[in-house]
Amino acid sequence: MPPSPAVRILANAAAAVPVLLDEVRTLLATTARPLLGFATGGTFTTFLQALQQELAHGRLANAGNLLATHLDEYLGFPPGRAGGMVHELGTACPQLLAMLPKGMFFPVPHDDAPASLRAHEQRLQRAGGVGLQFLGIGRNSHLAFNEPGTAFDTGFHVTTLAETTRDDARARFAPNEPPTRAVTSGLATILLAKRLVLCAFGKAKAAAVAAMLQGTVAPACPASIVRTHSNVLVLLDRDAASLLHAGQSGA
């Protein structure tokens, strides 16, 4: 088993933003053609807004070489459709949307055709693979949209969303019902990234964080698979870390 993930407990969620920006700077400085994998959701909104400012004002060296992708997309939600993941990323960081017509942003397919999923995986491979993958964690320990019970050896696939996942998404789709199905990066695909940085903030994530870091590594807790990767950083606030026992903490 590789070393346990490095864990940093921060004063609050805002304190993660400079850490995440430094991760991007390191990727840009150490990789000729860096591919950055984004995660969506409220956990990353403030970071994406800060990244927009860095990109818009030319404060990231070598940013012109950056390639981008993301973890998952709702079925039937092309990049321009509100509620979709690309739309969310582009709303918080319009510079990412500008990369789409240049072929520098690789959107996850929004259809369930096996050929589309294979083509996307091959495109990531041709680009050299994801150098840095940002991750969140669901209240039920899902990673991307890999719900509990997902096999660890999965690649990109179509999944049915758990009710807790749909409940957490209701606000973004109100007054309509949230989607029931999505395309997601599989757990095996996530592990192919050279570095993983996972963020979790708030007491609602505390049980999932404890299961991820201190429970059994098993499909019942999809996020636990990060403990099998050799280059992982976990950023938590004090609330998200509140159920960890002594010793599972960092600066």
Residue pairs with C-beta under 8 A, 6 or more apart in sequence:
1 227
1 228
2 227
2 228
2 229
2 230
3 230
4 213
4 227
4 248
5 196
5 198
5 213
5 226
5 227
5 229
5 232
5 233
5 234
6 232
6 233
6 234
6 250
7 213
7 233
7 234
7 236
7 241
7 244
7 248
7 249
7 250
8 19
8 233
8 234
8 235
8 236
8 250
8 251
9 236
9 237
9 238
9 241
9 249
9 250
9 251
10 16
10 19
10 235
10 236
10 237
10 238
11 237
11 238
12 201
12 237
13 43
13 46
13 199
13 201
13 202
13 237
14 46
15 237
16 47
16 199
16 201
16 235
16 237
17 46
17 47
17 50
19 235
20 44
20 47
20 134
20 197
20 199
20 235
21 47
21 50
21 51
21 54
23 132
23 195
23 197
23 233
24 36
24 51
24 54
24 60
24 132
25 60
25 61
27 34
27 36
27 131
27 132
27 195
28 34
28 60
28 61
28 62
28 63
28 65
28 66
29 61
29 62
31 131
32 65
33 65
33 67
33 127
33 128
34 62
34 65
34 66
34 67
34 131
34 132
35 67
35 68
35 69
35 124
35 127
35 128
35 129
35 130
35 131
36 66
36 67
36 68
36 69
36 130
36 131
36 132
36 133
36 134
37 68
37 69
37 70
37 71
37 130
37 132
37 133
37 134
37 185
37 193
38 44
38 48
38 68
38 69
38 70
38 71
38 89
38 96
38 134
39 70
39 71
39 133
39 134
39 135
39 136
39 144
39 199
40 70
40 71
40 72
40 85
40 88
40 89
40 136
41 136
43 136
43 199
43 200
43 201
44 92
44 134
44 136
44 199
45 92
48 89
48 92
48 93
49 92
49 93
51 93
51 95
52 92
52 93
52 94
52 95
53 59
54 60
54 63
55 63
55 93
55 95
56 95
60 66
66 99
66 104
67 99
67 104
67 105
67 106
67 127
68 96
68 99
68 104
68 105
68 106
69 105
69 106
69 107
69 108
69 124
69 130
70 85
70 86
70 89
70 107
70 108
71 85
71 108
71 133
71 135
71 144
71 145
71 184
71 185
71 190
72 85
72 108
72 144
72 145
72 182
72 183
72 184
72 185
73 84
73 85
73 86
73 107
73 108
73 109
73 110
73 182
73 183
74 83
74 84
74 85
74 110
74 179
74 181
74 182
75 110
75 111
75 112
75 158
75 179
75 181
75 182
75 183
76 110
76 111
76 179
77 83
77 84
77 85
77 86
77 87
77 110
77 179
78 84
78 86
78 110
79 86
79 87
79 90
79 97
79 100
79 107
80 87
81 87
83 172
83 173
83 179
84 110
85 108
86 97
86 100
86 105
86 107
86 108
88 172
89 96
89 97
90 96
90 97
96 105
97 105
99 105
100 107
106 120
106 123
106 124
106 127
108 120
108 156
108 183
108 184
108 185
109 116
109 117
109 119
109 120
109 156
109 183
110 183
111 183
112 158
112 181
112 183
117 155
117 156
117 157
117 158
117 183
120 156
121 155
121 156
121 189
124 130
129 192
129 193
129 194
130 192
130 193
130 194
131 193
131 194
131 195
132 193
132 194
132 195
132 197
133 190
133 193
133 195
133 196
133 197
134 197
134 198
134 199
135 143
135 144
135 190
135 196
135 197
135 198
135 199
135 223
135 226
136 198
136 199
136 200
137 143
137 198
137 200
137 205
137 208
137 209
137 212
137 223
138 147
138 162
138 164
138 165
138 168
138 208
138 223
139 164
139 168
139 204
139 205
139 207
139 208
140 147
140 148
140 162
140 164
140 165
140 208
141 148
141 208
141 211
141 212
141 220
141 221
141 222
141 223
141 224
142 148
142 162
142 165
142 222
142 223
143 187
143 190
143 222
143 223
143 225
143 226
144 184
144 185
144 190
145 159
145 161
145 165
145 182
145 184
146 154
146 159
146 184
146 186
146 187
146 222
147 159
147 160
147 161
147 162
147 165
147 222
148 162
148 219
148 220
148 221
148 222
149 219
149 220
150 159
150 186
150 187
150 219
150 222
151 187
151 219
152 187
152 188
152 219
152 225
153 186
153 187
153 188
154 186
154 187
154 188
154 189
155 185
155 186
155 188
155 189
156 183
156 184
156 185
156 186
156 189
157 183
157 184
157 186
158 181
158 182
158 183
158 184
159 181
159 182
159 183
159 184
160 180
160 181
161 178
161 179
161 180
161 181
161 182
166 177
166 178
166 179
166 180
167 178
169 178
169 179
170 178
172 178
173 179
187 222
187 225
190 196
190 225
191 225
191 228
191 229
194 231
195 231
195 232
195 233
196 226
196 229
196 231
196 232
196 233
197 232
197 233
197 234
197 235
198 223
198 226
198 232
198 233
198 234
198 235
199 234
199 235
199 236
200 208
200 209
200 234
200 235
200 236
200 237
200 240
201 236
201 237
201 239
201 240
202 237
202 239
202 240
203 239
203 240
203 242
205 239
205 240
206 239
206 240
206 241
206 242
206 243
207 243
208 221
208 223
209 234
209 236
209 240
209 241
209 243
209 244
210 243
210 244
211 221
211 223
211 224
212 221
212 223
212 224
212 226
212 227
213 227
213 234
213 244
213 248
214 244
214 245
214 248
215 221
215 224
216 224
217 224
217 225
217 227
217 228
218 224
226 232
226 234
241 248
241 249
